[in-house]
């Protein structure tokens, strides 16, 4: 997408109450069948620290605040793969994403919720939409990595079909290919926690680095996946500038010549820290290439319907975000 993304709802019509997530292979079906017990063996050596990583996100402040809603973006693909490791063959800095979903009113964890994530690869390309490229900015074309703060937002009025990237708003685009890397859905455990393995996202013209997410509740988990229910949260997860600049020194991010938008200049980020989806990151200074752990507690209203297709942005977002 370009910097002129809009928060208008999509033209397509979908029945979100009949949502279905298709399990990705026999292994995923087994994982669903054993309920909360699957987490222990899904990633060897990870779950021991999962609780510690999320404990910081359960402070009183995070407990009573709703996590900001944003638009779905044009490149959400429903009925996606049920899996925790969404990496496939994508190159990039390993990212362990630990999310905890709680009821923002009662502070209780939401167990058995379905959490979706989807994001672009290191060069700003979204699976399912590879033909649309990387934000129209020539990402992945070689050259030197960006340094310092980019100079403002792109100017001018875009024409034609939106370029690739899956920004914060705009009408839904139908997939152009069968690729599904860096997309997946998984189930929260009894603590409301879910862990994904992926790669640190790259960037494309007009947007800061981010991950899209949805939370679905009141559905039914079956051997085929997840059916029914409602979408109670649609948001985006964001990364601080220091971490993004650090990734820009590492291949393949260093080959992305697309103009990068900073967190402060982004038209979707509400500017309200963790409440707005700003992730808490942990990595070894000077060695970010070895991997990053990102955590966040998301406070949601399980009684609400927030499918991200109505163009609304939760109070606290800037006027630019609401319009753009």
Phi and psi in degrees as a GROMACS rama.xvg file:
@    title "Ramachandran Plot"
@    xaxis  label "Phi"
@    yaxis  label "Psi"
@TYPE xy
-90.6021  179.035  UNK-2
-70.1612  -7.81954  UNK-3
-96.1351  34.9467  UNK-4
-62.5326  147.697  UNK-5
-116.069  162.14  UNK-6
-103.341  23.6925  UNK-7
-75.1893  150.033  UNK-8
-70.9656  159.199  UNK-9
-73.4015  157.081  UNK-10
-80.2534  -23.5912  UNK-11
-72.6612  159.549  UNK-12
-121.187  130.789  UNK-13
-135.266  143.995  UNK-14
-91.439  95.5201  UNK-15
-69.729  -16.9932  UNK-16
-76.3612  -11.2315  UNK-17
-114.459  33.2279  UNK-18
-63.7594  142.157  UNK-19
-139.391  129.398  UNK-20
-105.824  125.183  UNK-21
-86.282  129.277  UNK-22
-66.4038  141.301  UNK-23
-94.195  80.8994  UNK-24
89.3691  170.477  UNK-25
-62.7335  -34.4976  UNK-26
-60.4799  -39.7771  UNK-27
-69.0006  -35.8351  UNK-28
-63.7455  -41.9823  UNK-29
-62.0215  -40.6833  UNK-30
-60.4837  -40.3477  UNK-31
-66.5627  -40.2856  UNK-32
-63.415  -29.8121  UNK-33
-93.0621  7.27927  UNK-34
61.3697  -138.106  UNK-35
-64.4618  -17.8023  UNK-36
-70.467  -16.9341  UNK-37
-65.8206  -24.0487  UNK-38
-62.6536  -35.4507  UNK-39
-61.774  -37.3187  UNK-40
-101.133  -1.79509  UNK-41
-66.7881  -39.5347  UNK-42
-134.47  105.358  UNK-43
-57.4437  127.349  UNK-44
83.8129  -4.67196  UNK-45
-90.394  -41.7016  UNK-46
-64.935  -20.8218  UNK-47
-60.5691  -32.0511  UNK-48
-102.958  -2.63414  UNK-49
-61.4045  -44.2089  UNK-50
-62.2086  -42.6977  UNK-51
-63.2639  -39.4056  UNK-52
-65.7734  -29.6954  UNK-53
-95.4935  -14.9734  UNK-54
-58.6178  -37.7681  UNK-55
-63.7964  -25.1606  UNK-56
-84.3239  0.275721  UNK-57
-103.012  25.6698  UNK-58
-67.0605  163.513  UNK-59
-57.1297  -37.2404  UNK-60
-63.1575  -44.7285  UNK-61
-70.752  -23.418  UNK-62
-70.9754  -36.1593  UNK-63
-105.088  1.99384  UNK-64
-101.805  134.08  UNK-65
-71.1181  136.452  UNK-66
-74.2794  136.053  UNK-67
-58.3538  136.986  UNK-68
-86.7622  144.274  UNK-69
-133.92  178.036  UNK-70
-76.2874  156.742  UNK-71
-66.9349  -34.0834  UNK-72
87.3204  161.515  UNK-73
-80.2546  -9.37885  UNK-74
-118.661  34.5044  UNK-75
-80.8732  135.04  UNK-76
-119.175  114.506  UNK-77
-75.1622  168.804  UNK-78
55.1967  47.5409  UNK-79
-86.247  -176.675  UNK-80
-77.3496  137.816  UNK-81
-89.1236  103.676  UNK-82
-167.178  158.623  UNK-83
-99.2328  -32.9803  UNK-84
-96.2142  108.621  UNK-85
-103.702  6.42308  UNK-86
-63.7681  -43.1424  UNK-87
53.9355  -127.936  UNK-88
-102.946  18.5121  UNK-89
-77.0646  132.826  UNK-90
-84.0849  150.176  UNK-91
153.742  175.852  UNK-92
-71.9349  125.352  UNK-93
-57.288  133.865  UNK-94
-128.976  122.564  UNK-95
-100.938  117.032  UNK-96
-106.343  113.024  UNK-97
-110.276  114.221  UNK-98
-116.579  145.359  UNK-99
-126.427  127.922  UNK-100
-108.568  123.415  UNK-101
-128.89  157.789  UNK-102
-75.8087  118.045  UNK-103
-68.2995  -15.1876  UNK-104
-90.473  -46.5801  UNK-105
-96.4707  -14.6867  UNK-106
70.4073  6.7914  UNK-107
-82.1868  145.589  UNK-108
-67.0226  147.828  UNK-109
-99.5682  103.377  UNK-110
-84.8929  153.354  UNK-111
64.3438  17.7526  UNK-112
-78.742  153.657  UNK-113
-100.165  124.35  UNK-114
-113.122  124.607  UNK-115
-99.0673  144.234  UNK-116
-134.264  148.828  UNK-117
-157.009  142.655  UNK-118
-160.608  169.396  UNK-119
-79.249  166.855  UNK-120
-85.7764  -170.68  UNK-121
-61.7498  -22.4637  UNK-122
-105.043  11.9223  UNK-123
86.5262  16.3869  UNK-124
-105.426  137.529  UNK-125
-98.3332  136.541  UNK-126
-64.7931  147.155  UNK-127
88.4755  -14.7869  UNK-128
-139.612  35.0999  UNK-129
-61.6726  -30.805  UNK-130
-67.1067  -16.7242  UNK-131
-86.8697  -3.04235  UNK-132
73.0247  -151.76  UNK-133
-120.406  76.2363  UNK-134
65.4087  12.8772  UNK-135
72.4191  8.57292  UNK-136
-106.181  9.93334  UNK-137
76.4751  28.685  UNK-138
-58.9443  144.328  UNK-139
82.3603  8.85462  UNK-140
-90.2594  11.1767  UNK-141
92.0646  -172.069  UNK-142
100.494  -166.742  UNK-143
-97.1653  151.761  UNK-144
-69.5519  153.013  UNK-145
-68.1847  150.233  UNK-146
-138.548  146.82  UNK-147
69.485  -165.53  UNK-148
-88.2697  135.5  UNK-149
-67.7014  158.06  UNK-150
-91.622  89.3296  UNK-151
69.7195  -176.102  UNK-152
-88.6121  155.76  UNK-153
-59.9593  147.725  UNK-154
-111.398  170.476  UNK-155
92.0964  168.847  UNK-156
-106.184  122.052  UNK-157
-69.1894  151.348  UNK-158
-128.068  158.302  UNK-159
76.5596  -166.484  UNK-160
-68.9832  146.916  UNK-161
-65.9053  138.841  UNK-162
-72.484  172.273  UNK-163
-66.1323  165.731  UNK-164
136.081  -33.5153  UNK-165
68.2638  63.4121  UNK-166
-72.9603  -161.953  UNK-167
-79.7837  -19.3254  UNK-168
-142.216  -159.648  UNK-169
92.0109  162.211  UNK-170
-71.9288  156.331  UNK-171
-65.316  139.226  UNK-172
-108.368  137.627  UNK-173
-74.8562  142.009  UNK-174
-56.7248  148.076  UNK-175
-109.372  -6.98712  UNK-176
-152.739  175.645  UNK-177
-96.237  5.75283  UNK-178
-69.1032  143.797  UNK-179
-139.517  25.4402  UNK-180
-67.2783  153.934  UNK-181
59.3744  35.3295  UNK-182
-139.966  142.062  UNK-183
-179.403  166.209  UNK-184
-133.22  139.464  UNK-185
-146.517  165.315  UNK-186
-99.0626  135.49  UNK-187
-74.2138  145.304  UNK-188
-85.5866  -169.181  UNK-189
-66.4187  -17.0415  UNK-190
-92.6015  3.38081  UNK-191
78.0056  14.1685  UNK-192
-99.2657  148.059  UNK-193
-145.81  141.868  UNK-194
-125.343  129.865  UNK-195
-116.142  147.696  UNK-196
-111.183  126.96  UNK-197
-151.489  -157.551  UNK-198
-123.732  155.409  UNK-199
-59.6548  126.697  UNK-200
-66.5991  155.099  UNK-201
-93.2395  -153.156  UNK-202
-140.377  162.571  UNK-203
-145.032  167.171  UNK-204
-59.3865  129.335  UNK-205
94.2037  -7.46069  UNK-206
-135.471  148.04  UNK-207
-78.4872  174.186  UNK-208
-70.6929  131.473  UNK-209
-159.449  165.778  UNK-210
-127.86  134.978  UNK-211
-85.3621  149.548  UNK-212
-148.985  152.939  UNK-213
-138.212  150.663  UNK-214
-124.449  127.201  UNK-215
-116.291  137.504  UNK-216
-130.263  164.929  UNK-217
65.3329  18.1192  UNK-218
-92.8789  -174.879  UNK-219
-121.18  127.461  UNK-220
-87.3334  127.235  UNK-221
-130.475  177.008  UNK-222
-64.0812  -19.6439  UNK-223
-88.7474  -14.9061  UNK-224
140.396  -133.037  UNK-225
-128.279  127.187  UNK-226
-128.215  147.702  UNK-227
72.8552  -156.401  UNK-228
79.9468  -174.438  UNK-229
-130.839  158.636  UNK-230
-93.5373  112.86  UNK-231
-98.8338  -8.87048  UNK-232
-153.357  133.887  UNK-233
-131.869  118.681  UNK-234
-148.46  -172.125  UNK-235
-136.466  147.869  UNK-236
-108.899  136.083  UNK-237
-121.443  160.381  UNK-238
-121.504  141.106  UNK-239
-70.3281  159.206  UNK-240
-63.0682  -39.0372  UNK-241
-60.3865  -41.9721  UNK-242
-68.4859  -39.6967  UNK-243
-65.3335  -42.8739  UNK-244
-62.9574  -34.2883  UNK-245
-66.9214  -39.8084  UNK-246
-67.2608  -28.4988  UNK-247
-65.2282  -12.9852  UNK-248
-91.9341  -4.01298  UNK-249
-111.612  136.058  UNK-250
-71.2091  143.835  UNK-251
-89.9183  0.625969  UNK-252
-58.8653  -33.8254  UNK-253
-66.6156  -13.6131  UNK-254
-93.6396  -2.22959  UNK-255
-84.2703  108.182  UNK-256
-94.6257  5.46799  UNK-257
-64.4806  138.861  UNK-258
-60.2737  128.491  UNK-259
-100.05  137.984  UNK-260
-94.884  133.891  UNK-261
-75.8949  166.175  UNK-262
-59.7743  -43.3555  UNK-263
-67.1434  -29.4752  UNK-264
-90.8419  -5.97027  UNK-265
-66.4038  142.586  UNK-266
-88.3851  -3.86531  UNK-267
-109.859  -38.325  UNK-268
-59.6952  124.925  UNK-269
-70.1426  -16.5859  UNK-270
79.856  20.8482  UNK-271
-118.968  34.3333  UNK-272
65.3215  -140.984  UNK-273
-61.8486  -30.7224  UNK-274
-62.9111  -29.5642  UNK-275
-92.307  5.79006  UNK-276
102.178  10.8119  UNK-277
-74.1827  117.169  UNK-278
-73.3846  149.399  UNK-279
-92.7921  118.578  UNK-280
-107.06  146.308  UNK-281
-135.139  122.851  UNK-282
-159.954  162.132  UNK-283
-78.6532  121.991  UNK-284
-57.9844  130.191  UNK-285
83.3624  -2.85925  UNK-286
-140.979  44.9003  UNK-287
-63.3906  -23.637  UNK-288
-62.1839  -21.1268  UNK-289
-75.3619  -16.9598  UNK-290
136.654  155.881  UNK-291
-132.05  140.737  UNK-292
-111.641  126.815  UNK-293
-118.948  133.34  UNK-294
-130.538  152.507  UNK-295
-165.031  139.694  UNK-296
-99.1486  126.387  UNK-297
-106.402  118.104  UNK-298
-89.7089  120.491  UNK-299
-127.537  163.76  UNK-300
-105.635  102.975  UNK-301
-65.1027  -14.0003  UNK-302
-89.9185  -9.52745  UNK-303
-88.7106  162.543  UNK-304
-117.233  111.239  UNK-305
-129.845  78.8582  UNK-306
-87.8645  -3.59702  UNK-307
73.8137  12.3838  UNK-308
-105.318  0.832165  UNK-309
-97.0192  -1.31261  UNK-310
81.4824  9.77629  UNK-311
-89.322  146.906  UNK-312
-125.044  131.055  UNK-313
-58.5956  144.789  UNK-314
-49.538  137.596  UNK-315
115.492  -22.0031  UNK-316
-78.775  155.809  UNK-317
-73.7365  162.056  UNK-318
-63.0034  -32.6972  UNK-319
-63.0547  -41.3499  UNK-320
-64.6902  -40.0345  UNK-321
-65.3641  -36.3088  UNK-322
-87.6714  -27.9071  UNK-323
